């Protein structure tokens, strides 16, 4: 089976064509003929040389690609409600082999049917980022009242631009951060107001001014580093910061006097840790329903054939993309 992956950690030049065995589905699994994939920061972290002990040790050769959209072509035991020929989308386990391959095996309980209104490229760009955005909002639900103000950092990014749409759909007032003109324009188009320049403005002070001095009910950190610092500064007393980036920033002193909380979130954590095998699938189905109704749409900034996967990785690493980057797998070899 054709795939693209790595034999060792390193930069994007490590991505090479692979010939790997065709996978077979086990219990609760389906095999999917991959039509499209996408690139996420998770791909970059999995591929790169880590500065310290790795959170997840990988087995080589490693196929990356933690999004997919395609067609079921084999079904394992104990699979309910899916059959050969069904169009599906989702995210392979972050602990295993990815979808930059002709086929991928996934847990059927973590995926969903592809909305007919979306292309395979759009669906692939909605899965990991969409579930992440949905689950982050769900985990902060206790801190969000009707019409509350929330801060979404990196509002034009892969997760951020979907978070903005979901938050607006829930009736929340969204303040976003961006810096480049195209990023700012996308945030505004999706309903964020105001959009703060995270490079030049005091985000915390701006959020306090907008909320009568208190700060935002929830601040979503989608970039780590400076974005997390700004989220910590912007959040109100008794508020919540939700971060999806493993950033070693001291936070206890920043939160204690506010009696505020910090939640770290990893996409599909409840499924990954076997707390609830259906949790990721339910979140994805909810996002799919909103996409089918036109309430949320993934912005596909560019599409690369899978043979140019290294170029797509470099584009993500540049930090200058908006929305998502799709990978055409089916005919991209």
C-alpha positions as CSV (number, residue, x, y, z in Angstrom):
1,X,0.0,0.0,0.0
2,X,1.3,3.5,-0.9
3,X,1.9,5.9,1.9
4,X,4.0,8.9,2.9
5,X,5.7,9.0,6.2
6,X,9.0,9.1,8.2
7,X,11.7,6.6,9.2
8,X,13.0,8.9,11.9
9,X,12.3,12.2,13.6
10,X,13.3,15.4,11.8
11,X,12.3,18.2,9.5
12,X,9.9,18.0,6.6
13,X,12.6,16.5,4.4
14,X,12.1,13.2,6.3
15,X,8.7,12.7,4.7
16,X,9.3,10.0,2.0
17,X,7.2,7.5,0.0
18,X,6.6,4.3,1.9
19,X,5.3,0.8,0.9
20,X,3.5,-0.6,3.9
21,X,1.2,-3.6,4.5
22,X,-2.5,-3.1,3.8
23,X,-4.2,-2.8,7.2
24,X,-7.0,-5.1,8.2
25,X,-9.8,-3.9,10.6
26,X,-10.2,-5.5,14.0
27,X,-13.2,-5.4,16.4
28,X,-15.1,-2.1,16.2
29,X,-12.8,-1.0,13.3
30,X,-13.4,-0.1,9.7
31,X,-10.9,0.3,6.9
32,X,-11.3,3.5,4.8
33,X,-10.1,4.2,1.3
34,X,-8.7,7.7,1.9
35,X,-9.6,10.4,-0.5
36,X,-8.4,13.4,1.4
37,X,-6.4,14.2,4.5
38,X,-5.3,17.4,6.2
39,X,-2.3,18.8,8.1
40,X,-2.4,19.8,11.8
41,X,0.2,21.0,14.3
42,X,-0.1,17.5,15.7
43,X,1.6,16.2,12.5
44,X,4.4,18.6,13.0
45,X,4.9,17.7,16.7
46,X,4.8,14.0,15.9
47,X,7.4,14.4,13.1
48,X,9.8,16.8,14.8
49,X,12.7,16.1,17.0
50,X,11.5,16.9,20.6
51,X,13.6,19.1,22.9
52,X,13.1,16.7,25.8
53,X,11.4,13.4,26.6
54,X,8.7,12.6,24.0
55,X,5.1,12.5,25.2
56,X,4.4,9.6,22.8
57,X,7.1,7.2,21.5
58,X,6.4,6.3,17.9
59,X,7.1,3.2,15.9
60,X,8.7,3.6,12.5
61,X,8.0,3.7,9.7
62,X,5.3,6.2,10.8
63,X,2.5,7.4,8.6
64,X,1.2,10.8,9.7
65,X,-2.1,12.5,8.9
66,X,-4.6,12.8,11.7
67,X,-7.6,13.7,9.5
68,X,-9.3,11.8,6.7
69,X,-12.3,11.7,4.5
70,X,-13.1,8.7,2.4
71,X,-15.1,5.6,1.7
72,X,-15.4,2.5,3.9
73,X,-14.0,-0.6,2.1
74,X,-13.8,-3.2,4.8
75,X,-15.7,-3.7,8.1
76,X,-14.4,-5.6,11.2
77,X,-16.5,-7.4,13.8
78,X,-18.9,-5.6,16.1
79,X,-19.3,-2.5,13.9
80,X,-22.7,-0.9,14.0
81,X,-24.4,1.4,11.5
82,X,-21.6,1.5,8.9
83,X,-21.1,-0.6,5.8
84,X,-18.9,-0.9,2.8
85,X,-19.4,2.1,0.5
86,X,-20.4,4.6,3.2
87,X,-18.7,8.0,3.0
88,X,-17.1,8.8,6.3
89,X,-14.7,11.3,7.9
90,X,-12.8,11.6,11.2
91,X,-9.4,11.4,12.9
92,X,-7.2,8.3,13.3
93,X,-5.9,7.8,16.8
94,X,-3.1,10.2,17.7
95,X,-1.3,7.2,19.1
96,X,-1.2,5.2,15.9
97,X,-0.7,5.3,12.1
98,X,-2.3,8.2,10.2
99,X,-4.1,8.7,6.9
100,X,-1.5,9.9,4.4
101,X,-1.9,6.5,2.8
102,X,-4.2,4.7,0.4
103,X,-6.1,3.2,3.3
104,X,-6.4,3.7,7.0
105,X,-8.0,1.6,9.8
106,X,-10.0,3.6,12.4
107,X,-12.3,2.9,15.4
108,X,-15.8,3.1,13.9
109,X,-17.0,4.7,17.2
110,X,-14.8,7.7,16.7
111,X,-15.9,8.7,13.2
112,X,-19.0,10.0,11.4
113,X,-20.8,10.1,8.1
114,X,-19.5,12.8,5.8
115,X,-22.0,15.6,5.3
116,X,-23.2,15.6,1.7
117,X,-22.7,19.3,1.5
118,X,-19.0,19.1,2.1
119,X,-16.3,17.9,-0.4
120,X,-13.9,15.3,0.9
121,X,-11.2,18.0,1.3
122,X,-13.6,20.1,3.4
123,X,-14.6,17.1,5.5
124,X,-11.0,16.2,6.2
125,X,-10.3,19.7,7.3
126,X,-13.3,19.6,9.7
127,X,-12.5,16.5,11.7
128,X,-9.7,17.0,14.2
129,X,-10.0,20.8,14.4
130,X,-13.8,20.6,14.5
131,X,-13.8,18.0,17.4
132,X,-11.2,20.0,19.2
133,X,-13.2,23.3,18.9
134,X,-16.4,21.5,20.0
135,X,-14.9,19.7,22.9
136,X,-13.1,22.9,24.2
137,X,-16.4,24.7,24.3
138,X,-18.1,21.8,26.0
139,X,-15.4,21.6,28.7
140,X,-15.8,25.3,29.4
141,X,-19.6,25.2,29.4
142,X,-19.9,25.7,33.2
143,X,-18.1,29.0,32.9
144,X,-20.1,30.3,29.9
145,X,-23.4,32.1,30.6
146,X,-25.9,33.3,27.9
147,X,-24.3,36.0,25.8
148,X,-21.0,35.7,27.6
149,X,-17.8,37.2,26.1
150,X,-15.1,34.8,25.2
151,X,-11.6,35.3,23.8
152,X,-10.3,33.1,21.0
153,X,-6.6,33.4,20.3
154,X,-5.3,32.7,16.8
155,X,-8.9,33.1,15.6
156,X,-8.0,32.5,11.9
157,X,-6.1,29.2,12.6
158,X,-7.3,25.7,12.0
159,X,-9.1,25.3,15.4
160,X,-9.7,29.0,16.0
161,X,-11.7,29.7,12.9
162,X,-14.1,26.8,13.7
163,X,-14.2,27.9,17.4
164,X,-15.3,31.4,16.3
165,X,-18.2,29.9,14.3
166,X,-19.3,27.5,17.0
167,X,-19.2,30.2,19.7
168,X,-21.2,32.6,17.5
169,X,-23.7,29.8,16.8
170,X,-24.1,29.5,20.6
171,X,-24.9,33.2,20.9
172,X,-21.6,34.2,22.5
173,X,-19.8,37.4,22.0
174,X,-16.4,36.5,20.4
175,X,-13.2,38.5,20.7
176,X,-10.5,37.1,18.6
177,X,-6.8,37.7,18.1
178,X,-4.9,37.9,14.8
179,X,-2.2,40.0,13.3
180,X,-2.0,39.8,9.5
181,X,-4.7,41.5,7.3
182,X,-6.0,38.2,5.9
183,X,-6.3,36.7,9.3
184,X,-8.1,39.7,10.7
185,X,-10.4,39.8,7.8
186,X,-11.4,36.1,8.2
187,X,-12.1,36.5,11.9
188,X,-14.4,39.5,11.2
189,X,-16.1,37.6,8.3
190,X,-16.8,34.7,10.7
191,X,-18.4,37.0,13.3
192,X,-15.6,38.0,15.8
193,X,-15.8,41.6,17.0
194,X,-13.5,43.1,17.8
195,X,-10.4,41.4,16.4
196,X,-7.3,42.4,18.4
197,X,-3.8,42.5,17.1
198,X,-1.9,40.1,19.3
199,X,1.4,41.5,18.2
200,X,0.8,45.1,19.0
201,X,-2.2,45.4,21.4
202,X,-2.5,44.7,25.1
203,X,-5.0,41.9,24.7
204,X,-5.8,41.6,28.4
205,X,-6.4,45.3,28.9
206,X,-8.6,45.4,25.8
207,X,-10.7,42.5,27.1
208,X,-11.2,44.1,30.4
209,X,-12.2,47.4,28.8
210,X,-14.8,45.5,26.6
211,X,-16.3,43.7,29.7
212,X,-16.5,46.6,32.1
213,X,-13.2,45.7,33.8
214,X,-13.8,42.0,34.6
215,X,-12.3,40.2,31.7
216,X,-13.7,37.4,29.5
217,X,-15.6,34.4,30.9
218,X,-13.5,32.0,28.9
219,X,-10.2,32.4,27.1
220,X,-9.2,29.8,24.5
221,X,-5.5,29.4,23.9
222,X,-4.9,27.9,20.4
223,X,-1.2,28.8,20.0
224,X,0.6,28.5,23.3
225,X,3.5,30.8,24.4
226,X,2.4,34.5,24.1
227,X,-1.2,33.5,23.3
228,X,-1.4,31.6,26.6
229,X,0.1,34.6,28.4
230,X,-2.6,36.8,26.8
231,X,-5.4,34.3,27.7
232,X,-4.2,34.2,31.3
233,X,-4.2,38.0,31.5
234,X,-7.6,38.4,29.7
235,X,-9.7,35.8,31.7
236,X,-12.0,37.2,34.4
237,X,-12.0,36.1,38.1
238,X,-13.7,32.7,38.4
239,X,-13.2,32.3,34.7
240,X,-11.6,29.5,32.7
241,X,-8.7,29.2,30.3
242,X,-8.8,26.3,27.9
243,X,-5.5,25.4,26.1
244,X,-4.8,22.9,23.4
245,X,-1.0,23.5,23.3
246,X,1.5,21.8,25.7
247,X,3.3,25.0,26.7
248,X,5.7,25.1,29.7
249,X,4.4,28.4,31.0
250,X,4.1,29.0,34.8
251,X,0.5,29.6,35.4
252,X,-0.4,29.0,39.1
253,X,0.4,32.5,40.4
254,X,-1.5,34.1,37.4
255,X,-4.7,32.1,38.2
256,X,-4.7,31.8,42.0
257,X,-5.8,35.3,43.0
258,X,-8.5,35.2,40.3
259,X,-9.7,31.8,41.5
260,X,-9.6,31.0,37.8
261,X,-9.1,27.6,36.2
262,X,-6.9,26.2,33.5
263,X,-8.0,23.2,31.4
264,X,-5.7,21.5,29.0
265,X,-7.5,19.6,26.2
266,X,-6.4,17.0,23.8
267,X,-8.8,16.0,21.0
268,X,-10.7,12.8,21.7
269,X,-9.1,12.4,25.1
270,X,-12.1,10.5,26.5
271,X,-11.8,8.0,23.6
272,X,-8.0,7.9,23.7
273,X,-8.0,7.0,27.4
274,X,-10.9,4.5,27.0
275,X,-13.1,6.5,29.3
276,X,-15.8,6.6,26.6
277,X,-15.2,5.0,23.2
278,X,-18.1,7.0,21.6
279,X,-17.2,10.5,22.9
280,X,-15.1,11.5,19.9
281,X,-17.7,10.2,17.5
282,X,-20.5,12.0,19.2
283,X,-18.6,15.3,19.0
284,X,-17.8,14.8,15.4
285,X,-21.5,13.9,14.6
286,X,-22.6,17.1,16.3
287,X,-20.1,19.2,14.3
288,X,-21.2,17.4,11.1
289,X,-24.8,18.2,11.7
290,X,-23.9,21.9,12.1
291,X,-21.9,21.8,8.9
292,X,-24.8,20.2,7.1
293,X,-27.1,23.0,8.3
294,X,-24.6,25.7,7.2
295,X,-23.7,26.9,10.7
296,X,-20.0,26.0,10.5
297,X,-17.7,25.6,7.5
298,X,-14.0,24.8,7.3
299,X,-12.0,27.3,5.4
300,X,-9.6,25.4,3.1
301,X,-6.8,27.8,2.3
302,X,-4.9,25.4,0.0
303,X,-4.9,21.8,-1.3
304,X,-1.7,19.9,-1.9
305,X,-1.4,16.4,-3.6
306,X,0.0,13.9,-1.1
307,X,3.2,13.7,-3.0
308,X,3.8,17.4,-2.0
309,X,3.2,16.6,1.7
310,X,6.5,18.1,2.8
311,X,5.6,21.4,1.2
312,X,2.3,21.4,3.1
313,X,4.2,20.8,6.3
314,X,6.5,23.7,5.6
315,X,3.5,25.9,5.0
316,X,2.0,25.1,8.4
317,X,5.4,25.6,10.0
318,X,5.6,29.1,8.5
319,X,2.8,30.2,10.8
320,X,1.3,32.2,7.9
321,X,-1.6,30.0,6.9
322,X,-5.3,30.8,7.6
323,X,-7.9,28.1,8.0
324,X,-6.8,24.6,7.1
325,X,-4.6,22.9,4.5
326,X,-6.1,19.9,2.7
327,X,-4.2,16.9,1.3
328,X,-5.5,15.2,-1.8
329,X,-4.7,11.5,-1.3
330,X,-6.8,9.5,-3.8
331,X,-5.1,10.7,-7.0
332,X,-2.2,12.7,-5.5
333,X,0.6,10.1,-5.8
